[in-house]
Amino acid sequence: MDYKIRTEGQYTVIALRGDVDLHHSPKAREQILKYLGEQCHVMVDLADVAYIDSSGIASLIEGFQLAKQHKLQFGLVGVSEPAMQVLKLARLDRVLPIHQTISGMAPVSIR
């Protein structure tokens, strides 16, 4: 897995690529927590994720919970079909905010 960081509007976008598994998910978690710790609104781009396991999912959930605690926006964007299958299987597609694109979105207060 590798990743790239970019800014789109008021969002820090963490674009993951490859397999987000037990071996690689600590890198994803580190980046998610780093930017949330800097009080950034974070979107995780999963368009190029070929595989994600429970450790990768745990990193996303941890980011979502931390963002909520700090009243920051957190979500997923451009979710690949393999990643979406795992999210649906775990019913997390009903919990985590999922967007097709970032354009036109603006941060809102989470209450």
DSSP file (Angstrom, degrees, kcal/mol; ACC not computed):
  #  RESIDUE AA STRUCTURE BP1 BP2  ACC     N-H-->O    O-->H-N    N-H-->O    O-->H-N    TCO  KAPPA ALPHA  PHI   PSI    X-CA   Y-CA   Z-CA
    1    1 A M              0   0    0      0, 0.0     2,-0.3     0, 0.0    17,-0.2   0.000 360.0 360.0 360.0 139.7    0.0    0.0    0.0
    2    2 A D  E     -A   17   0A   0     15,-2.0    15,-2.3     2,-0.0     2,-0.3  -0.877 360.0-156.5-132.4 174.1    1.1    3.5   -0.7
    3    3 A Y  E     -A   16   0A   0     -2,-0.3     2,-0.4    13,-0.2    13,-0.2  -0.978   8.7-154.6-148.7 157.5   -0.7    6.8   -0.2
    4    4 A K  E     -A   15   0A   0     11,-1.8    11,-2.9    -2,-0.3     2,-0.5  -0.987  13.6-144.4-133.2 145.6   -0.7   10.4   -1.4
    5    5 A I  E     +A   14   0A   0     -2,-0.4     2,-0.3     9,-0.2     9,-0.2  -0.920  26.6 161.8-111.0 133.3   -1.9   13.5    0.5
    6    6 A R  E     -A   13   0A   0      7,-2.2     7,-3.5    -2,-0.5     2,-0.5  -0.956  31.9-126.2-143.0 163.9   -3.7   16.3   -1.3
    7    7 A T  E     -A   12   0A   0     -2,-0.3     2,-0.5     5,-0.2     5,-0.2  -0.951  20.2-179.8-113.8 131.4   -5.9   19.2   -0.3
    8    8 A E  E >   -A   11   0A   0      3,-2.3     3,-2.1    -2,-0.5     2,-0.3  -0.930  65.8 -53.9-129.4 107.4   -9.2   19.8   -2.0
    9    9 A G  T 3  S-     0   0    0     -2,-0.5    97,-0.1     1,-0.3    94,-0.0  -0.469 122.7 -17.5  62.2-125.1  -11.0   22.9   -0.6
   10   10 A Q  T 3  S+     0   0    0     -2,-0.3    31,-0.7    -3,-0.1     2,-0.4   0.260 119.8  96.8 -95.5  12.2  -11.1   22.5    3.2
   11   11 A Y  E <   -Ab   8  41A   0     -3,-2.1    -3,-2.3    29,-0.1     2,-0.6  -0.823  63.4-146.1-106.5 140.2  -10.4   18.8    3.1
   12   12 A T  E     -Ab   7  42A   0     29,-3.1    31,-2.3    -2,-0.4     2,-0.6  -0.926  25.5-154.2 -94.0 122.0   -7.2   16.9    3.5
   13   13 A V  E     -Ab   6  43A   0     -7,-3.5    -7,-2.2    -2,-0.6     2,-0.8  -0.878  10.4-163.3-105.2 124.2   -7.6   13.9    1.2
   14   14 A I  E     -Ab   5  44A   0     29,-2.7    31,-2.0    -2,-0.6     2,-0.7  -0.905  11.3-161.5-105.6 105.1   -5.6   10.7    2.0
   15   15 A A  E     -Ab   4  45A   0    -11,-2.9   -11,-1.8    -2,-0.8     2,-0.3  -0.792   6.2-162.4 -93.5 113.8   -5.6    8.7   -1.2
   16   16 A L  E     -A    3   0A   0     29,-2.3    32,-0.7    -2,-0.7     2,-0.4  -0.687   5.7-169.9 -95.1 148.3   -4.8    5.0   -0.4
   17   17 A R  E     +Ab   2  48A   0    -15,-2.3   -15,-2.0    -2,-0.3     2,-0.3  -0.998  47.2   3.6-141.6 135.4   -3.6    2.6   -3.1
   18   18 A G  E    S- b   0  49A   0     30,-2.6    32,-1.9    -2,-0.4    33,-1.1  -0.739 108.1  -7.3 100.9-145.6   -3.1   -1.1   -3.1
   19   19 A D  E     - b   0  51A   0     -2,-0.3     2,-0.9    31,-0.2    33,-0.2  -0.804  48.5-161.8 -96.7 125.9   -3.9   -3.5   -0.2
   20   20 A V  E     + b   0  52A   0     31,-3.3    33,-2.1    -2,-0.5    36,-0.5  -0.793  43.8 136.5-104.6  87.4   -4.9   -2.0    3.1
   21   21 A D  S >> S-     0   0    0     -2,-0.9     4,-3.7    31,-0.2     3,-0.5  -0.524  72.3 -71.2-124.3-173.0   -4.2   -5.1    5.3
   22   22 A L  T 34 S+     0   0    0      1,-0.3    -2,-0.0     2,-0.2    30,-0.0   0.834 130.6  48.3 -52.8 -37.0   -2.7   -6.0    8.6
   23   23 A H  T 34 S+     0   0    0      1,-0.1    -1,-0.3     2,-0.1     4,-0.1   0.857 125.3  26.3 -73.3 -35.6    0.8   -5.3    7.2
   24   24 A H  T X> S+     0   0    0     -3,-0.5     3,-1.3     1,-0.1     4,-1.1   0.646  95.8  86.0-106.6 -18.2    0.0   -1.9    5.7
   25   25 A S  H 3X S+     0   0    0     -4,-3.7     4,-2.9     1,-0.3     5,-0.2   0.788  79.0  68.0 -62.0 -27.9   -3.0   -0.5    7.7
   26   26 A P  H 3> S+     0   0    0      0, 0.0     4,-2.5     0, 0.0    -1,-0.3   0.874  99.8  51.8 -58.4 -33.1   -0.7    1.1   10.4
   27   27 A K  H <> S+     0   0    0     -3,-1.3     4,-2.0     2,-0.2    -2,-0.2   0.924 111.2  46.4 -66.0 -43.3    0.5    3.5    7.8
   28   28 A A  H  X S+     0   0    0     -4,-1.1     4,-2.5     2,-0.2     5,-0.2   0.938 113.5  48.8 -63.0 -46.6   -3.1    4.4    6.9
   29   29 A R  H  X S+     0   0    0     -4,-2.9     4,-2.8     1,-0.2     5,-0.3   0.919 108.8  53.7 -58.7 -45.8   -4.0    4.8   10.5
   30   30 A E  H  X S+     0   0    0     -4,-2.5     4,-2.1    -5,-0.2    -1,-0.2   0.909 111.6  44.6 -57.3 -45.2   -1.0    7.0   11.2
   31   31 A Q  H  X S+     0   0    0     -4,-2.0     4,-2.2     2,-0.2     5,-0.3   0.913 113.2  50.2 -68.2 -42.7   -1.9    9.4    8.4
   32   32 A I  H  X S+     0   0    0     -4,-2.5     4,-2.1     1,-0.2     5,-0.2   0.949 115.4  42.5 -59.7 -49.8   -5.6    9.5    9.4
   33   33 A L  H  X S+     0   0    0     -4,-2.8     4,-2.4     1,-0.2    -1,-0.2   0.853 110.7  57.6 -68.1 -34.6   -4.8   10.3   13.0
   34   34 A K  H  X S+     0   0    0     -4,-2.1     4,-1.0    -5,-0.3    -1,-0.2   0.955 111.5  39.9 -59.8 -51.5   -2.1   12.7   12.1
   35   35 A Y  H  <>S+     0   0    0     -4,-2.2     5,-2.2     1,-0.2    -2,-0.2   0.856 115.0  51.0 -73.1 -34.0   -4.3   15.0   10.1
   36   36 A L  H ><5S+     0   0    0     -4,-2.1     3,-1.8    -5,-0.3    -1,-0.2   0.891 107.3  55.7 -65.5 -37.2   -7.3   14.7   12.4
   37   37 A G  H 3<5S+     0   0    0     -4,-2.4    -1,-0.2     1,-0.3    -2,-0.2   0.762 102.6  55.6 -64.0 -25.3   -4.9   15.7   15.2
   38   38 A E  T 3<5S-     0   0    0     -4,-1.0    -1,-0.3    -3,-0.2    -2,-0.2   0.239 123.2-109.5 -89.3  12.7   -4.0   18.8   13.2
   39   39 A Q  T < 5 +     0   0    0     -3,-1.8     2,-0.3     1,-0.2    -3,-0.2   0.840  67.7 151.6  63.4  37.0   -7.8   19.6   13.2
   40   40 A C      < -     0   0    0     -5,-2.2     2,-0.5    32,-0.1    -1,-0.2  -0.733  52.7-119.9 -96.1 146.3   -8.2   18.9    9.5
   41   41 A H  E     -b   11   0A   0    -31,-0.7   -29,-3.1    -2,-0.3     2,-0.4  -0.765  42.3-152.7 -77.9 128.1  -11.4   17.7    7.9
   42   42 A V  E     -bc  12  74A   0     31,-2.2    33,-1.5    -2,-0.5     2,-0.4  -0.896  23.9-177.3-118.3 134.1  -10.3   14.3    6.4
   43   43 A M  E     -bc  13  75A   0    -31,-2.3   -29,-2.7    -2,-0.4     2,-0.6  -0.994  17.7-148.0-120.7 133.6  -11.6   12.3    3.4
   44   44 A V  E     -bc  14  76A   0     31,-2.7    33,-2.3    -2,-0.4     2,-0.7  -0.909  10.6-147.2-104.2 118.0  -10.0    9.0    2.7
   45   45 A D  E     +bc  15  77A   0    -31,-2.0   -29,-2.3    -2,-0.6     3,-0.2  -0.754  22.4 172.8 -88.1 115.3  -10.0    8.2   -1.0
   46   46 A L  E >   +     0   0A   0     31,-2.2     3,-1.5    -2,-0.7    34,-1.5   0.128  41.8 114.7-108.5  18.8  -10.4    4.4   -1.6
   47   47 A A  E 3  S+     0   0A   0     30,-0.4    34,-0.2     1,-0.3    -1,-0.2   0.829  83.8  38.9 -60.3 -33.6  -10.7    4.5   -5.4
   48   48 A D  E 3  S+b   17   0A   0    -32,-0.7   -30,-2.6    -3,-0.2     2,-0.6   0.096  84.2 121.6-107.5  22.4   -7.4    2.6   -5.9
   49   49 A V  E <   -b   18   0A   0     -3,-1.5    34,-0.5   -32,-0.3   -30,-0.2  -0.773  35.6-177.6 -88.3 121.3   -7.8    0.1   -3.0
   50   50 A A  E    S+     0   0A   0    -32,-1.9     2,-0.3    -2,-0.6   -31,-0.2   0.762  70.1   7.7 -86.6 -28.0   -7.7   -3.4   -4.3
   51   51 A Y  E     -b   19   0A   0    -33,-1.1   -31,-3.3    31,-0.0     2,-0.4  -0.985  57.8-175.5-156.1 139.8   -8.2   -5.1   -0.9
   52   52 A I  E     -b   20   0A   0     -2,-0.3   -31,-0.2   -33,-0.2     2,-0.1  -0.991  10.1-169.0-139.6 133.6   -9.1   -4.0    2.6
   53   53 A D     >  -     0   0    0    -33,-2.1     4,-2.3    -2,-0.4     3,-0.4  -0.422  46.2 -78.7-110.4-171.4   -9.2   -6.3    5.7
   54   54 A S  H  > S+     0   0    0      1,-0.2     4,-2.4     2,-0.2     5,-0.1   0.805 127.5  55.9 -62.4 -30.6  -10.5   -5.8    9.2
   55   55 A S  H  > S+     0   0    0      2,-0.2     4,-1.5     1,-0.2    -1,-0.2   0.884 109.0  47.2 -70.4 -36.0   -7.4   -3.9   10.3
   56   56 A G  H  > S+     0   0    0    -36,-0.5     4,-1.6    -3,-0.4    -2,-0.2   0.906 112.3  49.7 -67.1 -42.0   -7.9   -1.4    7.5
   57   57 A I  H  X S+     0   0    0     -4,-2.3     4,-2.5     1,-0.2    -2,-0.2   0.900 107.2  55.5 -62.2 -41.4  -11.6   -1.1    8.4
   58   58 A A  H  X S+     0   0    0     -4,-2.4     4,-2.5     1,-0.2    -1,-0.2   0.878 104.8  53.3 -60.3 -38.0  -10.6   -0.5   12.1
   59   59 A S  H  X S+     0   0    0     -4,-1.5     4,-2.0     2,-0.2    -1,-0.2   0.896 109.9  48.0 -63.6 -39.9   -8.4    2.4   11.0
   60   60 A L  H  X S+     0   0    0     -4,-1.6     4,-2.4     2,-0.2    -2,-0.2   0.915 112.3  48.3 -66.7 -43.2  -11.3    4.0    9.2
   61   61 A I  H  X S+     0   0    0     -4,-2.5     4,-2.7     2,-0.2     5,-0.2   0.909 110.2  51.9 -64.6 -41.9  -13.7    3.5   12.2
   62   62 A E  H  X S+     0   0    0     -4,-2.5     4,-2.4     1,-0.2    -1,-0.2   0.914 110.8  48.5 -60.9 -42.2  -11.1    5.0   14.6
   63   63 A G  H  X S+     0   0    0     -4,-2.0     4,-2.6     2,-0.2    -2,-0.2   0.917 110.8  50.7 -62.5 -43.6  -10.7    8.0   12.3
   64   64 A F  H  X S+     0   0    0     -4,-2.4     4,-2.1     1,-0.2    -2,-0.2   0.922 112.5  46.4 -59.8 -46.1  -14.5    8.4   12.1
   65   65 A Q  H  X S+     0   0    0     -4,-2.7     4,-2.1     2,-0.2    -2,-0.2   0.907 113.1  48.5 -65.8 -42.4  -14.9    8.3   15.9
   66   66 A L  H  X S+     0   0    0     -4,-2.4     4,-1.9    -5,-0.2    -2,-0.2   0.915 110.8  51.1 -64.6 -42.7  -12.0   10.7   16.5
   67   67 A A  H  <>S+     0   0    0     -4,-2.6     5,-3.2     1,-0.2     4,-0.3   0.915 109.5  50.6 -60.2 -42.9  -13.4   13.1   14.0
   68   68 A K  H ><5S+     0   0    0     -4,-2.1     3,-1.1     1,-0.2    -1,-0.2   0.909 108.4  52.0 -62.5 -42.5  -16.8   13.0   15.6
   69   69 A Q  H 3<5S+     0   0    0     -4,-2.1    -1,-0.2     1,-0.2    -2,-0.2   0.864 115.6  41.2 -60.7 -36.6  -15.2   13.7   19.1
   70   70 A H  T 3<5S-     0   0    0     -4,-1.9    -1,-0.2    -5,-0.1    -2,-0.2   0.292 113.9-115.6 -97.2   9.3  -13.4   16.7   17.7
   71   71 A K  T < 5 +     0   0    0     -3,-1.1     2,-0.3    -4,-0.3    -3,-0.2   0.887  69.9 138.3  57.1  42.0  -16.4   17.9   15.6
   72   72 A L      < -     0   0    0     -5,-3.2     2,-0.4    -6,-0.1    -1,-0.2  -0.769  56.7-110.0-110.0 159.5  -14.4   17.4   12.4
   73   73 A Q        +     0   0    0     -2,-0.3   -31,-2.2    -3,-0.1     2,-0.3  -0.752  37.9 173.8 -93.2 139.1  -15.7   16.0    9.2
   74   74 A F  E     +c   42   0A   0     -2,-0.4     2,-0.3   -33,-0.2   -31,-0.2  -0.998  11.0 137.7-142.2 138.1  -14.5   12.5    8.1
   75   75 A G  E     -c   43   0A   0    -33,-1.5   -31,-2.7    -2,-0.3     2,-0.4  -0.978  43.9-101.6-166.0 179.2  -15.6   10.4    5.2
   76   76 A L  E     -cd  44  98A   0     21,-3.0    23,-2.8    -2,-0.3     2,-0.4  -0.866  30.5-166.7-113.2 147.4  -14.7    8.1    2.4
   77   77 A V  E     +cd  45  99A   0    -33,-2.3   -31,-2.2    -2,-0.4   -30,-0.4  -0.989  62.6   4.6-136.9 144.5  -14.7    9.1   -1.2
   78   78 A G  S    S-     0   0    0     21,-1.8     2,-0.2    -2,-0.4    22,-0.1   0.873  77.2-161.7  56.9  44.1  -14.5    7.2   -4.5
   79   79 A V        -     0   0    0     20,-0.4   -32,-0.2    -3,-0.1    -1,-0.2  -0.383  12.5-127.6 -67.1 126.1  -14.7    3.8   -2.8
   80   80 A S     >  -     0   0    0    -34,-1.5     4,-2.7    -2,-0.2     5,-0.2  -0.245  23.1-108.9 -66.9 160.0  -13.5    0.9   -5.1
   81   81 A E  H  > S+     0   0    0      1,-0.2     4,-2.3     2,-0.2     5,-0.2   0.914 117.9  50.6 -60.1 -45.6  -15.8   -2.1   -5.6
   82   82 A P  H  > S+     0   0    0      0, 0.0     4,-1.4     0, 0.0    -1,-0.2   0.917 114.1  45.0 -60.4 -40.7  -13.7   -4.5   -3.5
   83   83 A A  H  > S+     0   0    0    -34,-0.5     4,-2.3   -37,-0.2    -2,-0.2   0.899 111.6  52.8 -68.2 -39.6  -13.6   -2.0   -0.6
   84   84 A M  H  X S+     0   0    0     -4,-2.7     4,-2.8     1,-0.2     5,-0.2   0.873 104.1  56.7 -64.5 -36.7  -17.3   -1.3   -0.9
   85   85 A Q  H  X S+     0   0    0     -4,-2.3     4,-2.3     2,-0.2    -1,-0.2   0.916 109.5  45.3 -60.0 -42.9  -18.1   -5.0   -0.7
   86   86 A V  H  X S+     0   0    0     -4,-1.4     4,-2.0     2,-0.2     6,-0.2   0.916 112.8  50.4 -67.5 -43.2  -16.3   -5.3    2.6
   87   87 A L  H  <>S+     0   0    0     -4,-2.3     5,-2.6     1,-0.2     6,-0.9   0.906 113.1  46.3 -61.2 -41.5  -18.0   -2.1    3.9
   88   88 A K  H ><5S+     0   0    0     -4,-2.8     3,-1.2     3,-0.2    -2,-0.2   0.904 108.7  55.0 -68.0 -40.9  -21.4   -3.5    2.9
   89   89 A L  H 3<5S+     0   0    0     -4,-2.3    -1,-0.2     1,-0.3    -2,-0.2   0.888 114.1  40.8 -58.6 -39.9  -20.7   -6.9    4.4
   90   90 A A  T 3<5S-     0   0    0     -4,-2.0    -1,-0.3    -5,-0.1    -2,-0.2   0.421 112.2-123.7 -86.9   0.8  -19.9   -5.2    7.8
   91   91 A R  T X 5S+     0   0    0     -3,-1.2     3,-0.9    -4,-0.2    -3,-0.2   0.716  73.7 130.5  61.5  23.5  -22.8   -2.8    7.2
   92   92 A L  G >>< +     0   0    0     -5,-2.6     4,-2.8    -6,-0.2     3,-1.1   0.616  52.5  78.1 -81.2 -12.1  -20.5    0.1    7.6
   93   93 A D  G 34 S+     0   0    0     -6,-0.9    -1,-0.2     1,-0.2     5,-0.2   0.680  95.6  50.9 -66.4 -14.7  -21.9    1.7    4.4
   94   94 A R  G <4 S+     0   0    0     -3,-0.9    -1,-0.2    -7,-0.2    -2,-0.2   0.528 118.7  35.6 -94.6  -9.5  -24.7    2.7    6.7
   95   95 A V  T <4 S+     0   0    0     -3,-1.1    -2,-0.2    -4,-0.1    -3,-0.1   0.805 104.5  65.2-110.3 -50.3  -22.4    4.2    9.3
   96   96 A L  S  < S-     0   0    0     -4,-2.8     2,-0.3    -9,-0.1    -1,-0.1  -0.595  88.0-112.4 -81.9 136.1  -19.5    5.8    7.6
   97   97 A P        -     0   0    0      0, 0.0   -21,-3.0     0, 0.0     2,-0.4  -0.534  38.4-169.7 -66.3 124.6  -20.1    8.8    5.3
   98   98 A I  E     +d   76   0A   0     -2,-0.3     2,-0.3   -23,-0.2   -21,-0.2  -0.977   6.8 179.9-123.4 129.2  -19.4    7.7    1.7
   99   99 A H  E     -d   77   0A   0    -23,-2.8   -21,-1.8    -2,-0.4   -20,-0.4  -0.932  30.1-143.5-127.6 149.0  -19.2   10.2   -1.2
  100  100 A Q  S    S+     0   0    0     -2,-0.3     2,-0.3   -23,-0.2    -1,-0.1   0.899  87.8   2.1 -75.2 -41.6  -18.6    9.7   -4.9
  101  101 A T        -     0   0    0      2,-0.1    -1,-0.2   -24,-0.1   -23,-0.0  -0.900  57.5-135.8-139.8 167.8  -16.6   12.9   -5.2
  102  102 A I    >   +     0   0    0     -2,-0.3     3,-2.3    -3,-0.1    -1,-0.1   0.720  67.4 113.4 -94.9 -26.9  -15.4   15.8   -3.0
  103  103 A S  T 3  S+     0   0    0      1,-0.3    -2,-0.1   -94,-0.0     3,-0.1  -0.161  83.0  15.4 -54.5 134.8  -16.4   18.6   -5.3
  104  104 A G  T 3  S+     0   0    0      1,-0.3    -1,-0.3     0, 0.0     2,-0.2   0.329  95.3 124.6  86.6  -7.6  -19.1   20.8   -4.0
  105  105 A M    <   -     0   0    0     -3,-2.3    -1,-0.3     0, 0.0    -3,-0.0  -0.571  38.3-169.9 -85.0 149.7  -18.9   19.5   -0.4
  106  106 A A        -     0   0    0     -2,-0.2   -97,-0.0    -3,-0.1    -3,-0.0  -0.997  30.7-100.7-136.2 142.2  -18.3   21.9    2.5
  107  107 A P        -     0   0    0      0, 0.0     2,-0.3     0, 0.0   -35,-0.0  -0.322  41.3-171.3 -60.4 141.4  -17.5   21.1    6.1
  108  108 A V        -     0   0    0      0, 0.0     2,-0.2     0, 0.0     0, 0.0  -0.908  31.0 -91.3-128.9 159.4  -20.4   21.2    8.5
  109  109 A S        -     0   0    0     -2,-0.3     2,-0.6     1,-0.0   -37,-0.1  -0.488  33.0-144.4 -70.0 139.3  -20.7   21.1   12.2
  110  110 A I              0   0    0    -39,-0.2    -1,-0.0    -2,-0.2   -37,-0.0  -0.929 360.0 360.0-103.5 124.2  -21.2   17.6   13.6
  111  111 A R              0   0    0     -2,-0.6    -1,-0.1   -40,-0.0    -2,-0.0   0.420 360.0 360.0-106.5 360.0  -23.4   17.7   16.7
